[in-house]
Amino acid sequence: MFTNYFKGIFLFSFCLLLFSMSGKAQSLSGSIAKGSIARGKSAKGVLILSIPDGLHINTNRPNSPYAIPTTVKLIARGVKINGPVFPRGKTRPFQFSRDSINVYEGKVRFPFMITVPAGFRGDAVNVRAVVRYQACTDEVCYPPRTTEITISARVK
């Protein structure tokens, strides 16, 4: 009877830990140049994914057939986008995998270039960023998530 009681407490505590860790949501932000871009010119943009302490996400090339890679899609009308550039991650061993896995931790920057044609019509450009990733602790991985934001810049 006491064994089942302690198993129940352990299971409840473990679930509570998983819930609290999954509540530490990754946040996605970004910018284009300094908020404006001239017609006929190119500018740098960046997406920033902030990963809370205690979590990591797989890179776009995690080195394991079982690890879900991070993907980034940038979508905009009337402009040309080059990138994003995926930074190198850190290759780490994990207890749950025979292979070391390449991961991102902390703040991860995904730079890209955007070119606005000289004949662009409109006073702003909007870039929709869609990032799919899987967050993990050193012991467990959560279901994959997709996060979206729209970043804008004034067109001069």
C-alpha positions in Angstrom: 0.0 0.0 0.0 2.8 2.4 0.9 4.6 1.5 -2.3 1.6 2.6 -4.4 1.4 5.8 -2.4 5.0 6.7 -3.1 4.7 5.7 -6.7 1.7 8.0 -6.9 3.6 10.9 -5.3 6.5 10.3 -7.6 4.3 10.3 -10.7 2.5 13.4 -9.6 5.8 15.2 -8.9 7.2 14.2 -12.3 4.1 15.4 -14.1 4.2 18.7 -12.2 7.9 19.1 -13.2 7.0 18.4 -16.9 4.1 20.8 -16.8 6.3 23.6 -15.2 9.1 23.1 -17.7 6.7 23.1 -20.7 5.2 26.3 -19.3 8.6 28.0 -19.9 7.7 28.9 -23.4 10.2 29.8 -26.0 9.7 33.3 -27.3 10.3 34.5 -30.9 11.1 38.0 -31.9 12.6 39.7 -34.9 13.4 42.9 -36.7 14.3 44.2 -40.2 17.2 46.7 -40.4 16.3 49.6 -38.1 12.6 49.5 -38.9 12.8 50.8 -42.5 14.2 49.9 -45.9 14.6 51.8 -49.1 13.1 50.8 -52.4 15.7 49.1 -54.6 17.8 48.2 -51.6 18.6 45.2 -49.4 18.7 45.1 -45.6 19.5 42.7 -42.9 16.8 41.1 -40.8 17.0 38.7 -37.9 14.8 36.3 -36.0 15.6 35.6 -32.4 14.4 32.5 -30.6 14.9 32.7 -26.8 15.1 29.3 -25.1 14.7 29.2 -21.3 17.4 27.8 -19.0 17.0 24.0 -18.6 15.8 23.5 -22.1 17.4 23.1 -25.5 16.1 22.6 -29.1 17.5 20.6 -31.9 19.4 22.5 -34.7 18.3 22.2 -38.3 20.9 19.3 -38.6 20.7 17.5 -35.2 23.0 14.5 -36.1 20.4 12.0 -35.1 17.7 10.4 -37.2 15.3 10.5 -34.2 15.7 14.2 -33.3 13.2 16.6 -34.9 15.1 19.4 -36.7 14.3 23.1 -36.3 12.8 24.7 -39.4 12.4 28.4 -40.3 10.2 29.6 -43.1 10.1 33.3 -44.1 7.2 34.4 -46.2 6.6 37.9 -47.8 4.9 39.3 -50.9 6.7 41.4 -53.4 10.2 41.2 -51.9 13.1 38.7 -52.1 14.3 37.0 -49.0 17.7 35.2 -48.8 18.0 32.9 -45.7 17.7 32.4 -43.0 21.2 31.3 -42.0 21.1 28.6 -39.3 23.9 29.1 -36.7 26.0 26.3 -35.5 24.7 24.6 -32.4 26.5 22.8 -29.6 27.0 19.0 -30.0 26.2 17.3 -26.7 25.7 13.8 -25.5 22.4 12.9 -23.8 21.5 9.8 -21.8 18.5 9.1 -24.0 20.5 8.9 -27.3 23.5 6.9 -28.4 24.4 9.7 -30.8 25.5 13.1 -29.6 22.9 15.7 -30.7 23.5 19.2 -32.1 21.3 21.6 -30.1 20.6 25.3 -29.6 20.5 26.9 -26.1 19.8 30.4 -24.8 19.2 33.0 -27.5 19.5 31.8 -31.1 19.8 34.3 -34.0 18.6 33.5 -37.5 19.9 36.3 -39.8 18.4 36.8 -43.3 18.6 39.4 -46.1 15.5 41.1 -47.6 15.5 43.0 -50.9 12.8 45.4 -51.8 12.5 46.0 -55.6 12.6 49.6 -56.9 9.0 49.2 -58.1 7.6 47.9 -54.8 4.1 49.3 -54.2 3.2 50.0 -50.6 4.6 51.7 -47.6 5.5 48.6 -45.6 6.8 45.1 -45.9 5.6 42.3 -43.7 7.5 39.1 -43.3 5.8 36.1 -41.7 8.2 33.9 -39.8 7.2 30.3 -39.0 9.5 28.4 -36.7 9.0 24.7 -35.9 11.1 23.2 -33.1 11.2 20.6 -30.4 12.1 21.6 -26.9 13.8 19.1 -24.6 15.3 18.8 -21.2 18.3 16.6 -20.6 15.9 13.7 -19.9 12.7 14.2 -22.0 11.5 15.9 -25.1 8.2 17.7 -25.5 5.9 17.5 -28.6 7.1 19.7 -31.5 5.7 23.2 -31.6 5.2 25.8 -34.3 5.5 29.5 -33.4 4.7 32.4 -35.8 5.3 36.1 -35.8 5.1 38.9 -38.4 7.9 41.4 -38.5 7.4 44.7 -40.4 9.5 47.5 -41.8 8.6 50.8 -43.3 9.4 51.1 -47.0 10.9 54.5 -48.1 
